[in-house]
């Protein structure tokens, strides 16, 4: 198992808007989780590594009816994942919100930041 952030996405109540996945095993876990998130209330949550999460920690931040989510190896520090999510949220609202023409740049940003937080 990789020792960093292996999955990241931005989603709304209709589904994933954009995702970067380095471990397809976690994709199904995220799909189930997204079905159960309340997008109407700003909040954040973290799940420890567990058989249901296939040994990954999963963190998310809901803000303005969007979910910023990451998954990482179970031993990876959750505070680093939340730092990544805050950076992703800030960048999204500052540079990409409402600009679908820049989706490829957003995906590139996510990849770069996932690599940066890969320790």
KOLMI-761647 format. One record per residue: x, y, z of N, C-alpha, C in turn; chain; residue in one letter. Coordinates in steps of 0.2 Angstrom, whole numbers, always signed. Layout:
% KOLMI-761647
<pt n_X="X" n_Y="Y" n_Z="Z" ca_X="X" ca_Y="Y" ca_Z="Z" c_X="X" c_Y="Y" c_Z="Z" cadena="A" residuo="A"/>
...
***
This chain:
% KOLMI-761647
<pt n_X="+4" n_Y="-6" n_Z="+0" ca_X="+0" ca_Y="+0" ca_Z="+0" c_X="+4" c_Y="+6" c_Z="+0" cadena="A" residuo="X"/>
<pt n_X="+3" n_Y="+11" n_Z="-4" ca_X="+6" ca_Y="+17" ca_Z="-4" c_X="+6" c_Y="+21" c_Z="+3" cadena="A" residuo="X"/>
<pt n_X="+11" n_Y="+25" n_Z="+4" ca_X="+11" ca_Y="+29" ca_Z="+10" c_X="+9" c_Y="+36" c_Z="+10" cadena="A" residuo="X"/>
<pt n_X="+4" n_Y="+38" n_Z="+6" ca_X="+2" ca_Y="+45" ca_Z="+5" c_X="-5" c_Y="+45" c_Z="+3" cadena="A" residuo="X"/>
<pt n_X="-7" n_Y="+51" n_Z="+1" ca_X="-14" ca_Y="+52" ca_Z="-2" c_X="-14" c_Y="+48" c_Z="-8" cadena="A" residuo="X"/>
<pt n_X="-19" n_Y="+44" n_Z="-9" ca_X="-20" ca_Y="+40" ca_Z="-15" c_X="-26" c_Y="+41" c_Z="-19" cadena="A" residuo="X"/>
<pt n_X="-30" n_Y="+45" n_Z="-16" ca_X="-37" ca_Y="+47" ca_Z="-19" c_X="-39" c_Y="+54" c_Z="-17" cadena="A" residuo="X"/>
<pt n_X="-41" n_Y="+58" n_Z="-21" ca_X="-44" ca_Y="+64" ca_Z="-20" c_X="-50" c_Y="+66" c_Z="-25" cadena="A" residuo="X"/>
<pt n_X="-55" n_Y="+69" n_Z="-22" ca_X="-60" ca_Y="+71" ca_Z="-27" c_X="-64" c_Y="+78" c_Z="-24" cadena="A" residuo="X"/>
<pt n_X="-67" n_Y="+81" n_Z="-28" ca_X="-72" ca_Y="+86" ca_Z="-27" c_X="-79" c_Y="+83" c_Z="-29" cadena="A" residuo="X"/>
<pt n_X="-84" n_Y="+84" n_Z="-25" ca_X="-90" ca_Y="+81" ca_Z="-27" c_X="-96" c_Y="+86" c_Z="-24" cadena="A" residuo="X"/>
<pt n_X="-102" n_Y="+85" n_Z="-27" ca_X="-108" ca_Y="+88" ca_Z="-25" c_X="-113" c_Y="+83" c_Z="-24" cadena="A" residuo="X"/>
<pt n_X="-119" n_Y="+85" n_Z="-22" ca_X="-124" ca_Y="+80" ca_Z="-21" c_X="-126" c_Y="+76" c_Z="-27" cadena="A" residuo="X"/>
<pt n_X="-124" n_Y="+78" n_Z="-33" ca_X="-126" ca_Y="+74" ca_Z="-39" c_X="-120" c_Y="+69" c_Z="-40" cadena="A" residuo="X"/>
<pt n_X="-114" n_Y="+69" n_Z="-37" ca_X="-109" ca_Y="+65" ca_Z="-38" c_X="-102" c_Y="+68" c_Z="-39" cadena="A" residuo="X"/>
<pt n_X="-97" n_Y="+64" n_Z="-41" ca_X="-90" ca_Y="+67" ca_Z="-41" c_X="-90" c_Y="+72" c_Z="-47" cadena="A" residuo="X"/>
<pt n_X="-87" n_Y="+77" n_Z="-46" ca_X="-85" ca_Y="+82" ca_Z="-51" c_X="-79" c_Y="+81" c_Z="-54" cadena="A" residuo="X"/>
<pt n_X="-74" n_Y="+80" n_Z="-50" ca_X="-67" ca_Y="+78" ca_Z="-53" c_X="-64" c_Y="+74" c_Z="-47" cadena="A" residuo="X"/>
<pt n_X="-60" n_Y="+69" n_Z="-50" ca_X="-56" ca_Y="+64" ca_Z="-45" c_X="-49" c_Y="+63" c_Z="-48" cadena="A" residuo="X"/>
<pt n_X="-45" n_Y="+61" n_Z="-43" ca_X="-38" ca_Y="+58" ca_Z="-45" c_X="-37" c_Y="+52" c_Z="-41" cadena="A" residuo="X"/>
<pt n_X="-36" n_Y="+47" n_Z="-44" ca_X="-36" ca_Y="+40" ca_Z="-40" c_X="-29" c_Y="+37" c_Z="-42" cadena="A" residuo="X"/>
<pt n_X="-25" n_Y="+35" n_Z="-37" ca_X="-19" ca_Y="+31" ca_Z="-38" c_X="-20" c_Y="+24" c_Z="-35" cadena="A" residuo="X"/>
<pt n_X="-26" n_Y="+22" n_Z="-33" ca_X="-28" ca_Y="+16" ca_Z="-30" c_X="-35" c_Y="+15" c_Z="-31" cadena="A" residuo="X"/>
<pt n_X="-37" n_Y="+11" n_Z="-37" ca_X="-44" ca_Y="+10" ca_Z="-38" c_X="-48" c_Y="+6" c_Z="-33" cadena="A" residuo="X"/>
<pt n_X="-45" n_Y="+3" n_Z="-28" ca_X="-49" ca_Y="-1" ca_Z="-23" c_X="-53" c_Y="+4" c_Z="-19" cadena="A" residuo="X"/>
<pt n_X="-50" n_Y="+10" n_Z="-18" ca_X="-54" ca_Y="+15" ca_Z="-14" c_X="-60" c_Y="+19" c_Z="-18" cadena="A" residuo="X"/>
<pt n_X="-60" n_Y="+18" n_Z="-24" ca_X="-65" ca_Y="+21" ca_Z="-28" c_X="-72" c_Y="+19" c_Z="-26" cadena="A" residuo="X"/>
<pt n_X="-73" n_Y="+13" n_Z="-25" ca_X="-80" ca_Y="+10" ca_Z="-23" c_X="-82" c_Y="+12" c_Z="-15" cadena="A" residuo="X"/>
<pt n_X="-77" n_Y="+13" n_Z="-11" ca_X="-78" ca_Y="+15" ca_Z="-4" c_X="-80" c_Y="+22" c_Z="-4" cadena="A" residuo="X"/>
<pt n_X="-77" n_Y="+26" n_Z="-9" ca_X="-79" ca_Y="+34" ca_Z="-9" c_X="-86" c_Y="+34" c_Z="-12" cadena="A" residuo="X"/>
<pt n_X="-88" n_Y="+30" n_Z="-17" ca_X="-94" ca_Y="+31" ca_Z="-20" c_X="-100" c_Y="+29" c_Z="-15" cadena="A" residuo="X"/>
<pt n_X="-99" n_Y="+24" n_Z="-10" ca_X="-104" ca_Y="+23" ca_Z="-5" c_X="-104" c_Y="+28" c_Z="+0" cadena="A" residuo="X"/>
<pt n_X="-98" n_Y="+31" n_Z="+2" ca_X="-98" ca_Y="+36" ca_Z="+7" c_X="-101" c_Y="+43" c_Z="+4" cadena="A" residuo="X"/>
<pt n_X="-100" n_Y="+44" n_Z="-2" ca_X="-103" ca_Y="+51" ca_Z="-5" c_X="-111" c_Y="+50" c_Z="-4" cadena="A" residuo="X"/>
<pt n_X="-114" n_Y="+44" n_Z="-5" ca_X="-121" ca_Y="+44" ca_Z="-5" c_X="-124" c_Y="+45" c_Z="+2" cadena="A" residuo="X"/>
<pt n_X="-119" n_Y="+45" n_Z="+7" ca_X="-122" ca_Y="+46" ca_Z="+14" c_X="-119" c_Y="+53" c_Z="+17" cadena="A" residuo="X"/>
<pt n_X="-116" n_Y="+57" n_Z="+13" ca_X="-114" ca_Y="+64" ca_Z="+16" c_X="-120" c_Y="+69" c_Z="+15" cadena="A" residuo="X"/>
<pt n_X="-120" n_Y="+73" n_Z="+20" ca_X="-125" ca_Y="+79" ca_Z="+20" c_X="-121" c_Y="+85" c_Z="+17" cadena="A" residuo="X"/>
<pt n_X="-123" n_Y="+86" n_Z="+11" ca_X="-120" ca_Y="+92" ca_Z="+8" c_X="-123" c_Y="+99" c_Z="+10" cadena="A" residuo="X"/>
<pt n_X="-128" n_Y="+99" n_Z="+14" ca_X="-131" ca_Y="+105" ca_Z="+16" c_X="-128" c_Y="+108" c_Z="+22" cadena="A" residuo="X"/>
<pt n_X="-124" n_Y="+105" n_Z="+26" ca_X="-121" ca_Y="+108" ca_Z="+32" c_X="-113" c_Y="+107" c_Z="+31" cadena="A" residuo="X"/>
<pt n_X="-110" n_Y="+113" n_Z="+32" ca_X="-103" ca_Y="+113" ca_Z="+32" c_X="-100" c_Y="+109" c_Z="+38" cadena="A" residuo="X"/>
<pt n_X="-96" n_Y="+105" n_Z="+37" ca_X="-93" ca_Y="+101" ca_Z="+42" c_X="-87" c_Y="+97" c_Z="+39" cadena="A" residuo="X"/>
<pt n_X="-83" n_Y="+94" n_Z="+44" ca_X="-78" ca_Y="+89" ca_Z="+41" c_X="-78" c_Y="+83" c_Z="+46" cadena="A" residuo="X"/>
<pt n_X="-75" n_Y="+78" n_Z="+43" ca_X="-75" ca_Y="+71" ca_Z="+46" c_X="-69" c_Y="+67" c_Z="+44" cadena="A" residuo="X"/>
<pt n_X="-67" n_Y="+62" n_Z="+48" ca_X="-62" ca_Y="+58" ca_Z="+46" c_X="-64" c_Y="+51" c_Z="+49" cadena="A" residuo="X"/>
<pt n_X="-62" n_Y="+46" n_Z="+45" ca_X="-63" ca_Y="+39" ca_Z="+46" c_X="-56" c_Y="+36" c_Z="+46" cadena="A" residuo="X"/>
<pt n_X="-55" n_Y="+32" n_Z="+52" ca_X="-48" ca_Y="+28" ca_Z="+52" c_X="-48" c_Y="+22" c_Z="+48" cadena="A" residuo="X"/>
<pt n_X="-42" n_Y="+20" n_Z="+47" ca_X="-42" ca_Y="+14" ca_Z="+43" c_X="-46" c_Y="+8" c_Z="+46" cadena="A" residuo="X"/>
<pt n_X="-49" n_Y="+5" n_Z="+41" ca_X="-54" ca_Y="+0" ca_Z="+44" c_X="-55" c_Y="-5" c_Z="+38" cadena="A" residuo="X"/>
<pt n_X="-58" n_Y="-11" n_Z="+39" ca_X="-59" ca_Y="-16" ca_Z="+33" c_X="-64" c_Y="-12" c_Z="+28" cadena="A" residuo="X"/>
<pt n_X="-69" n_Y="-9" n_Z="+31" ca_X="-74" ca_Y="-5" ca_Z="+26" c_X="-71" c_Y="+0" c_Z="+22" cadena="A" residuo="X"/>
<pt n_X="-65" n_Y="+3" n_Z="+24" ca_X="-62" ca_Y="+8" ca_Z="+20" c_X="-55" c_Y="+5" c_Z="+17" cadena="A" residuo="X"/>
<pt n_X="-55" n_Y="-2" n_Z="+17" ca_X="-50" ca_Y="-6" ca_Z="+14" c_X="-43" c_Y="-4" c_Z="+17" cadena="A" residuo="X"/>
<pt n_X="-43" n_Y="-2" n_Z="+23" ca_X="-37" ca_Y="+0" ca_Z="+27" c_X="-35" c_Y="+7" c_Z="+26" cadena="A" residuo="X"/>
<pt n_X="-38" n_Y="+11" n_Z="+22" ca_X="-37" ca_Y="+18" ca_Z="+21" c_X="-40" c_Y="+23" c_Z="+26" cadena="A" residuo="X"/>
<pt n_X="-37" n_Y="+28" n_Z="+28" ca_X="-41" ca_Y="+33" ca_Z="+31" c_X="-44" c_Y="+38" c_Z="+26" cadena="A" residuo="X"/>
<pt n_X="-50" n_Y="+40" n_Z="+28" ca_X="-54" ca_Y="+44" ca_Z="+23" c_X="-56" c_Y="+51" c_Z="+27" cadena="A" residuo="X"/>
<pt n_X="-54" n_Y="+56" n_Z="+24" ca_X="-56" ca_Y="+63" ca_Z="+27" c_X="-60" c_Y="+67" c_Z="+22" cadena="A" residuo="X"/>
<pt n_X="-64" n_Y="+71" n_Z="+24" ca_X="-68" ca_Y="+75" ca_Z="+20" c_X="-70" c_Y="+82" c_Z="+23" cadena="A" residuo="X"/>
<pt n_X="-71" n_Y="+87" n_Z="+19" ca_X="-73" ca_Y="+93" ca_Z="+21" c_X="-79" c_Y="+95" c_Z="+17" cadena="A" residuo="X"/>
<pt n_X="-84" n_Y="+97" n_Z="+20" ca_X="-90" ca_Y="+99" ca_Z="+16" c_X="-91" c_Y="+107" c_Z="+17" cadena="A" residuo="X"/>
<pt n_X="-91" n_Y="+111" n_Z="+12" ca_X="-91" ca_Y="+118" ca_Z="+12" c_X="-95" c_Y="+120" c_Z="+6" cadena="A" residuo="X"/>
<pt n_X="-100" n_Y="+125" n_Z="+7" ca_X="-104" ca_Y="+128" ca_Z="+2" c_X="-107" c_Y="+122" c_Z="-3" cadena="A" residuo="X"/>
<pt n_X="-109" n_Y="+117" n_Z="+0" ca_X="-112" ca_Y="+111" ca_Z="-3" c_X="-108" c_Y="+107" c_Z="-8" cadena="A" residuo="X"/>
<pt n_X="-101" n_Y="+108" n_Z="-7" ca_X="-96" ca_Y="+104" ca_Z="-10" c_X="-92" c_Y="+100" c_Z="-5" cadena="A" residuo="X"/>
<pt n_X="-90" n_Y="+94" n_Z="-7" ca_X="-86" ca_Y="+89" ca_Z="-3" c_X="-79" c_Y="+89" c_Z="-6" cadena="A" residuo="X"/>
<pt n_X="-74" n_Y="+90" n_Z="-2" ca_X="-67" ca_Y="+89" ca_Z="-4" c_X="-65" c_Y="+83" c_Z="+0" cadena="A" residuo="X"/>
<pt n_X="-63" n_Y="+78" n_Z="-3" ca_X="-62" ca_Y="+72" ca_Z="+0" c_X="-55" c_Y="+69" c_Z="-2" cadena="A" residuo="X"/>
<pt n_X="-52" n_Y="+66" n_Z="+3" ca_X="-46" ca_Y="+62" ca_Z="+2" c_X="-46" c_Y="+55" c_Z="+5" cadena="A" residuo="X"/>
<pt n_X="-41" n_Y="+51" n_Z="+3" ca_X="-40" ca_Y="+45" ca_Z="+6" c_X="-33" c_Y="+43" c_Z="+6" cadena="A" residuo="X"/>
<pt n_X="-30" n_Y="+40" n_Z="+11" ca_X="-23" ca_Y="+39" ca_Z="+12" c_X="-22" c_Y="+32" c_Z="+15" cadena="A" residuo="X"/>
<pt n_X="-16" n_Y="+30" n_Z="+15" ca_X="-14" ca_Y="+24" ca_Z="+18" c_X="-16" c_Y="+25" c_Z="+26" cadena="A" residuo="X"/>
<pt n_X="-17" n_Y="+19" n_Z="+29" ca_X="-20" ca_Y="+20" ca_Z="+36" c_X="-15" c_Y="+23" c_Z="+40" cadena="A" residuo="X"/>
<pt n_X="-8" n_Y="+22" n_Z="+39" ca_X="-3" ca_Y="+25" ca_Z="+44" c_X="-2" c_Y="+32" c_Z="+42" cadena="A" residuo="X"/>
<pt n_X="-5" n_Y="+35" n_Z="+37" ca_X="-3" ca_Y="+42" ca_Z="+35" c_X="-7" c_Y="+47" c_Z="+40" cadena="A" residuo="X"/>
<pt n_X="-4" n_Y="+52" n_Z="+42" ca_X="-6" ca_Y="+57" ca_Z="+47" c_X="-12" c_Y="+61" c_Z="+44" cadena="A" residuo="X"/>
<pt n_X="-18" n_Y="+60" n_Z="+48" ca_X="-24" ca_Y="+63" ca_Z="+45" c_X="-23" c_Y="+71" c_Z="+45" cadena="A" residuo="X"/>
<pt n_X="-19" n_Y="+74" n_Z="+49" ca_X="-19" ca_Y="+81" ca_Z="+49" c_X="-16" c_Y="+84" c_Z="+43" cadena="A" residuo="X"/>
<pt n_X="-11" n_Y="+80" n_Z="+40" ca_X="-8" ca_Y="+81" ca_Z="+33" c_X="-14" c_Y="+81" c_Z="+28" cadena="A" residuo="X"/>
<pt n_X="-18" n_Y="+76" n_Z="+28" ca_X="-24" ca_Y="+75" ca_Z="+24" c_X="-28" c_Y="+81" c_Z="+24" cadena="A" residuo="X"/>
<pt n_X="-30" n_Y="+84" n_Z="+30" ca_X="-34" ca_Y="+89" ca_Z="+31" c_X="-31" c_Y="+96" c_Z="+28" cadena="A" residuo="X"/>
<pt n_X="-24" n_Y="+96" n_Z="+29" ca_X="-20" ca_Y="+102" ca_Z="+26" c_X="-21" c_Y="+102" c_Z="+19" cadena="A" residuo="X"/>
<pt n_X="-20" n_Y="+96" n_Z="+16" ca_X="-21" ca_Y="+95" ca_Z="+8" c_X="-28" c_Y="+97" c_Z="+6" cadena="A" residuo="X"/>
<pt n_X="-33" n_Y="+95" n_Z="+10" ca_X="-40" ca_Y="+97" ca_Z="+8" c_X="-42" c_Y="+104" c_Z="+9" cadena="A" residuo="X"/>
<pt n_X="-39" n_Y="+108" n_Z="+14" ca_X="-40" ca_Y="+115" ca_Z="+15" c_X="-36" c_Y="+118" c_Z="+9" cadena="A" residuo="X"/>
<pt n_X="-30" n_Y="+116" n_Z="+7" ca_X="-27" ca_Y="+119" ca_Z="+1" c_X="-31" c_Y="+118" c_Z="-5" cadena="A" residuo="X"/>
<pt n_X="-34" n_Y="+112" n_Z="-6" ca_X="-38" ca_Y="+111" ca_Z="-12" c_X="-44" c_Y="+115" c_Z="-12" cadena="A" residuo="X"/>
<pt n_X="-47" n_Y="+116" n_Z="-7" ca_X="-53" ca_Y="+120" ca_Z="-6" c_X="-52" c_Y="+127" c_Z="-8" cadena="A" residuo="X"/>
<pt n_X="-47" n_Y="+130" n_Z="-5" ca_X="-45" ca_Y="+137" ca_Z="-6" c_X="-43" c_Y="+138" c_Z="-13" cadena="A" residuo="X"/>
<pt n_X="-39" n_Y="+133" n_Z="-16" ca_X="-38" ca_Y="+134" ca_Z="-23" c_X="-44" c_Y="+133" c_Z="-28" cadena="A" residuo="X"/>
<pt n_X="-48" n_Y="+129" n_Z="-26" ca_X="-54" ca_Y="+128" ca_Z="-30" c_X="-58" c_Y="+135" c_Z="-30" cadena="A" residuo="X"/>
<pt n_X="-60" n_Y="+137" n_Z="-24" ca_X="-64" ca_Y="+144" ca_Z="-24" c_X="-60" c_Y="+150" c_Z="-27" cadena="A" residuo="X"/>
<pt n_X="-53" n_Y="+150" n_Z="-26" ca_X="-50" ca_Y="+156" ca_Z="-29" c_X="-49" c_Y="+155" c_Z="-36" cadena="A" residuo="X"/>
<pt n_X="-48" n_Y="+149" n_Z="-39" ca_X="-46" ca_Y="+149" ca_Z="-46" c_X="-50" c_Y="+145" c_Z="-51" cadena="A" residuo="X"/>
<pt n_X="-54" n_Y="+141" n_Z="-48" ca_X="-58" ca_Y="+136" ca_Z="-53" c_X="-65" c_Y="+136" c_Z="-52" cadena="A" residuo="X"/>
<pt n_X="-68" n_Y="+139" n_Z="-47" ca_X="-75" ca_Y="+138" ca_Z="-46" c_X="-79" c_Y="+141" c_Z="-52" cadena="A" residuo="X"/>
<pt n_X="-84" n_Y="+137" n_Z="-55" ca_X="-88" ca_Y="+140" ca_Z="-61" c_X="-84" c_Y="+140" c_Z="-67" cadena="A" residuo="X"/>
<pt n_X="-78" n_Y="+138" n_Z="-68" ca_X="-74" ca_Y="+138" ca_Z="-74" c_X="-73" c_Y="+131" c_Z="-76" cadena="A" residuo="X"/>
<pt n_X="-77" n_Y="+128" n_Z="-80" ca_X="-77" ca_Y="+121" ca_Z="-82" c_X="-71" c_Y="+120" c_Z="-87" cadena="A" residuo="X"/>
<pt n_X="-69" n_Y="+126" n_Z="-90" ca_X="-64" ca_Y="+126" ca_Z="-95" c_X="-57" c_Y="+124" c_Z="-92" cadena="A" residuo="X"/>
<pt n_X="-57" n_Y="+125" n_Z="-86" ca_X="-50" ca_Y="+124" ca_Z="-82" c_X="-50" c_Y="+117" c_Z="-78" cadena="A" residuo="X"/>
<pt n_X="-54" n_Y="+113" n_Z="-80" ca_X="-55" ca_Y="+107" ca_Z="-76" c_X="-48" c_Y="+103" c_Z="-77" cadena="A" residuo="X"/>
<pt n_X="-45" n_Y="+103" n_Z="-83" ca_X="-38" ca_Y="+100" ca_Z="-83" c_X="-33" c_Y="+103" c_Z="-79" cadena="A" residuo="X"/>
<pt n_X="-33" n_Y="+109" n_Z="-78" ca_X="-28" ca_Y="+113" ca_Z="-74" c_X="-30" c_Y="+111" c_Z="-66" cadena="A" residuo="X"/>
<pt n_X="-36" n_Y="+110" n_Z="-65" ca_X="-38" ca_Y="+108" ca_Z="-58" c_X="-35" c_Y="+101" c_Z="-56" cadena="A" residuo="X"/>
<pt n_X="-36" n_Y="+97" n_Z="-61" ca_X="-34" ca_Y="+90" ca_Z="-60" c_X="-26" c_Y="+90" c_Z="-60" cadena="A" residuo="X"/>
<pt n_X="-23" n_Y="+94" n_Z="-64" ca_X="-16" ca_Y="+94" ca_Z="-63" c_X="-14" c_Y="+97" c_Z="-56" cadena="A" residuo="X"/>
<pt n_X="-17" n_Y="+102" n_Z="-54" ca_X="-16" ca_Y="+105" ca_Z="-47" c_X="-17" c_Y="+99" c_Z="-42" cadena="A" residuo="X"/>
<pt n_X="-22" n_Y="+95" n_Z="-42" ca_X="-23" ca_Y="+90" ca_Z="-37" c_X="-18" c_Y="+85" c_Z="-37" cadena="A" residuo="X"/>
<pt n_X="-15" n_Y="+83" n_Z="-43" ca_X="-10" ca_Y="+78" ca_Z="-44" c_X="-4" c_Y="+81" c_Z="-41" cadena="A" residuo="X"/>
<pt n_X="-2" n_Y="+87" n_Z="-42" ca_X="+4" ca_Y="+90" ca_Z="-40" c_X="+4" c_Y="+91" c_Z="-32" cadena="A" residuo="X"/>
<pt n_X="-2" n_Y="+92" n_Z="-29" ca_X="-3" ca_Y="+93" ca_Z="-22" c_X="-2" c_Y="+86" c_Z="-19" cadena="A" residuo="X"/>
<pt n_X="-5" n_Y="+81" n_Z="-22" ca_X="-5" ca_Y="+74" ca_Z="-19" c_X="+2" c_Y="+72" c_Z="-19" cadena="A" residuo="X"/>
<pt n_X="+6" n_Y="+74" n_Z="-24" ca_X="+13" ca_Y="+72" ca_Z="-24" c_X="+17" c_Y="+76" c_Z="-19" cadena="A" residuo="X"/>
<pt n_X="+15" n_Y="+82" n_Z="-18" ca_X="+18" ca_Y="+86" ca_Z="-13" c_X="+17" c_Y="+83" c_Z="-6" cadena="A" residuo="X"/>
<pt n_X="+11" n_Y="+81" n_Z="-4" ca_X="+9" ca_Y="+79" ca_Z="+2" c_X="+11" c_Y="+71" c_Z="+3" cadena="A" residuo="X"/>
<pt n_X="+14" n_Y="+68" n_Z="-2" ca_X="+16" ca_Y="+61" ca_Z="-2" c_X="+22" c_Y="+61" c_Z="+2" cadena="A" residuo="X"/>
<pt n_X="+22" n_Y="+58" n_Z="+8" ca_X="+28" ca_Y="+57" ca_Z="+12" c_X="+28" c_Y="+50" c_Z="+15" cadena="A" residuo="X"/>
***
